[in-house]
Amino acid sequence: KAEFSASLLQSSLVKLCIGMIDAGKAYNTANRQFVNGIQELAQTSAKDDVIESSLSKFAENLQEMINYHTVRKYGQKQSLSAHLRNGIAVRRDLRKFKEAKKQFDKVSEEKEAALSKNAQAPRNKQHEVEEATSILIATRKCFRHIVLDYVLQINVLQSKRRSEILKSMLSFMYAHLTFFHQGYDLFSELQPLMKQLTGQLDQLVMDSTKERKDMEMKHSTIQQKDFSNDDTKLEYNVDAENGIVMEGYLFKRASNAFKTWNRRWFSIQNNQLVYQKKFKDNRTVVVEDLRLCTVKHCEDIERRFCFEVVSPTKSCMMQADSEKLRQAWIKAVQNSIATAFRDKAEDAEKMDRKSSASSGSLDSGGEVKERSLKGESSALQRVMTIGGNSSCCDCGQPEPRWASINLSITLCIQCSGIHRSLGVHFSKVRSLTLDTWEPELLKLMCELGNGVINHIYEARREELGARKPQPGDPRHEVEAYIKAKYVERRFVQRHSEDEIRQKVSALSKQDKPLSGCSDARPSGGPSASALSVKSSDGDMKNLTDGSREASSSTLNSTGLSGEDLEVFCEPKQLTPGLQLYWASFSRSLPDMAEALAHGAEVNWTNTDHENRTPLIMAVHGGSLASCEFLLQNSASVNQQDNLGRGPLHHATLLGHTGQACLFLKRGANQNAADVENQTPLSIAVKAANADIVTLLRLAKMNEEMRESEGLYSQSGDETYQDIFQDFSQMASNDPDKLNQFQDS
């Protein structure tokens, strides 16, 4: 029974071992999944070298442990199979044991029967006694043999059971010993890395604690800081690699009946204005083509900081978070519109060159060639004759075909693209062969040129050791140089206070009679600053301000008497703005460009001289090119002096028809009245200047036509454009034709 019970326990142990092996398989499967998760986490942390390398090393070692564990389970399975085979042999021995026991029990009974028969044999019957004795002896011999066999089977069974149990358990324990020894060796190799990471972890904890304290200090600083002007930083980049020129959050007014406002993520990309409701949502296109739209401020609605993008088919009302952001978005849209036109022009130029080269015999090719030659003769060839203009101003590339009109320089196509990315407040780019050039703008381009501008903007380049880019240099190097040159103005020569005083004094004391200017009258004509006409009652009525310009016939073009001018020529405000002020009057475009390079405000006002601006002084200086230069550099065409007179007033008073035409084309307000309630038109009528009267009345009619035709009307008809073009041509190329006066 004991042996049978032990056999049953062995069978139960085998089943438990099978269950343990199955659980080990599940454990290894879960471990592999865990290791795979560690490896995936390491891959997603590729930017962090410490985490990526540590997790990869840990995953590798844990995978080794799983492999060891798998091998151990395989050994246990093999041992279990052998044990099962041995179990079959033990059961066979157990059957022999049972057979031997049956024989033992049978012989024991026979022995008992022989003993009983021997005891019952009568003493007087000798043959019965001998027979019983012989049977007892034989039975005892048989019993001994059977007992030996029975004991042998018992000993064999016990020996095999003991050896199998010990052998199996010993193998199991050795397998565990090997597994844990391998694990110990494996993790012993990993221990230096773990110690290193422990040190790094301690440092991370310290850094985190420090960062938390710093953040708490920042929180306390935030409580005291003024965030009224804390706007999001927006950058306009026309050459962004992802094609997104500008992006950020704006409120958009819905087109439904409720006119609700929703916050959306807007971006300018691929010549389109688009927005997204959420980051991963599809883009909704607001404007298909920016060249077909315009942008304007909206001050007539309840919300602040609003602007509107208008296209021929629809309009979109948007709201920025601040005035600064609104201006940034408006400027970005305007720049994108300009860039879209320039890119279109570049493509057209490439197509023109390709067409003229490959299909010169075709009619279309002939038209392209004719148009190209015409453009070169009207703009390109004239500009190229100026010193330094035959090569790019910034990199030296020969035969440039682009220009910066506010800087009056020529550029290659690569540098022109970089100039466009600076923004129109730094550089306004135009094609020399594809764009239409106004006469006054072409005249301006011929006044300065690459040589003059480089003399100003590269004065200290060699002193500072800066290398000028060469054709074929990488774009990022050229871009860095151009930004340093025009945005940071790093190479501009800084003048001392004495040098500024001498320059301003020299400019302010120069006498520039109107007879020598492009818009001037003949010297025999009436004084330009003291116009006198006959009134209806026959008296002579002076049209000037009375305090300065009407004091005597000796007044010069500044409106100051000789005595006042001598006192005023001593500069009191030694600023670049004052240099620009007098350079504008002296018609010295290089000095004007130098003043702007030194940071002069183009709309600077001279408080000692009736708050006049450089543009007003350019009018008195009589130079059309000086006025155009200031306008191209963002001078205000409607800024007034103390007498309420803007540049158009002064041009009308002086009879400068070309300048008046220029200001009207740039949107000057012809309805503005000065302190004497005189408008430019009333001044021109009293002065009997038929040309300026005609221009003012045409401009007024054109404005009324636009207002009557609605928001999307074009700016005037062909007659208006032709007349203004004729006046511009005469003012720039043949000013004597405008020097005519009428008495009534």
C-alpha positions, 0 to 999 in steps of 0.5 A: 500500500505504501508503494502504491501510494508513493506511485500515486504521489509520483503521478500527481507530481508529474501533473504538477510539473506539467502545469508548471511548464505550461505556466512557464510558457505563459510567463515567457510569452508575457515577458517577450511582450514586455521586452517588445514594449521596452524596445518600442519605447526605445525606438520612440526615444531616439532623440534622447541618447541616454534613454534609447541606449539604456532601454535597448541594453535592458531589453537585450539582457531581459531577452537573454534571460527569457532565452535562458528560461526557455532552455531551462523549461525545455530541459524540464520537459525532456526530464519529465519525458524521461521520468514518464518513461521510467514511470512505465517501467516502475509500473511494470515492476509493480505488477511483478511485485503484486504477482510475487505478493499473491504467490507469497500469500498462497504459499503462506496459506499452504505453509499454515495448512502444512503446519496444521496437518503436521501437528495433527499427525498421530504419534502411533502412525509413523507413515502419516507423521513422516508424510506430514513432516516431508510436506511441511519441509517442502512447503517451508522450502517453497515459502523461503523461495517465495519470500526471497522473490517477494523481498527482492521485488520490494527492494527493487521497487523501492530502489527504483523509486528512490533513484528516480525521485532523487535523479529528477529533483537533482536534475531540476535543481541543477537546471535552476542553478545553471539558470540563476548562475547565467542570470547572475553573470548577465546582470553582473556585466550590466551592473556598471551601466546600472550604477552609472544610470543611478548617478544620472538619475540622482542628477535628474532628480536634483535638476528636476527639483531645481527646475521646480523651484525655478518654475515656482519663482517664475510663477511668482514673477508672472504674478507681477509681470504685465502681459498686456503686450505679451503677443505670440511671436509670428515670423514671415518666411517666404522660403520655408521648407514646408511651404508654410509662409506664416501660421497662427491662431485667429478668430474667424467670423462664420458666414451663417446668420448668427455670425459666430466667431470661432478660433481656428489655426490659419496658415499661408501656404502655396499661394493660398490662405487656409485654416484648420479646426483641429491640428489633424483636420483637413485644411479648408481653403479660404482664398484659392489664389492670393493674387486675386484678393486684397486685405484691409483693416476693419474698424466699423465692427464691435470687435477689436483687431479685425481685418478682412481678406476680400476676393472677387467671390467672397470675403473672410472676416478675421480677428487677431489677439492684438493690434501687433498681431493684426498688423503682422498678419496684414503685412504677411498677406500683402507680402504673400500677394506681392510674392505670388506676383513676383513668382509668377513673373519669374516663371513667365521670364523663364518661359519667355527665355525658353520660348524665345530660344526654342521657337524663335521662328514662331509668331508667339516666339516673335512676340515674346522676343519683341516684348523682351527687347522692348523691356530691355530698351526701356528699363534694363539698358538704361539702368545697366549704364549706371556704375556697378549695375551690370552685376548683382549688388550683393553677389556679383552675378553678371547680367542681373534682371531684377531690382530693389526699387526702394534701394535702387540696386540691381539683383540676380534672381537668387538674391532677389528671392532673398530680398523678397523674404526680408519683407517690403519694409526692407526691400521691394523687388521688381523685374527689369524685363517683365514689370512695367516701370513708371518714368519717375521710378526709372529715373530714380533707378538711374540716380543711385545704383549699386556703386553708391549703395555698396559704398554706404552699406559696405563701408566697413565690410573689409574692416570687419573682415566680412566676405562678400558672397560670390556667384554659386555660393550656398543660399544660406551664406548669401542670405546671412550676408544680405541680412547683415547688410540691409537688416542689421546694417552691420557694415554701415560706417558710423559717423561721429557727432562732429561729422554729422554736424558738418554734413548737416550744416553743408546740406542745409546751407546749399542753395538750390534754386528752383530753376535748376530742378526737374519741375522748376519754372523758368527763372523769369517766372513768378516766385514759386513760394510767393505766388500772387494772383489777381483776385476778383476785386482787382487786388493782389492776393498772396496765397502763401502762409503769410508768416514766412513765405509772403514776407518778401520777394527774397524768400527762397524755396524753404519758405525762410528769409535770408536772416532766418535761414542763416540762423536756422542753418546751425543744426540743433537736432543732430539726428539722421532724420535731420540729415535726411531732411536737408538732403531731401531739399538739396536733392542729394540722393546718396546723402538721403540713402546714407541717412536712411542707412543710419536709421533715419525715420522717413517721416521725421518732422522738424519741430523747428521748421513748422513740423515739415517732413523730408518729403515736403522738403523734397518738394521744395527742393524740386526733385521728382526723384527725391520724392519718389525715393522717399515714397518708395521707402514708405514716406507718408503722402498725407503727413501735414505740417503745422499749417495743415499742408501736406506734400500735395499742398506744397507741390501745388503752391510751388507749381510742381506739376510732376510732383503733384501728379506723383502724389495723386497717383500715390493716393494723396488726399486732394480734399485736405484743407490747410489752416486757411481752409485752402485745398490743393484744387483751390490753390491751383485755381487761384494760381491759374495752373491749368495742368494741376487743376486738370490733374486734381479734377481728374483724380476727383472724378476718378475717385467718385467713379470708384465709389459709385462702382462699388468695392471691387471696381478697378482704379479709374478708366483708361483715359485717366490712366493715359493722362496721368501717364503722359504727365509722368512722362513729361515730368521725368523726361521733358519737364519744360513742357510743364513750365507753362502758366496761365493768367486766368 
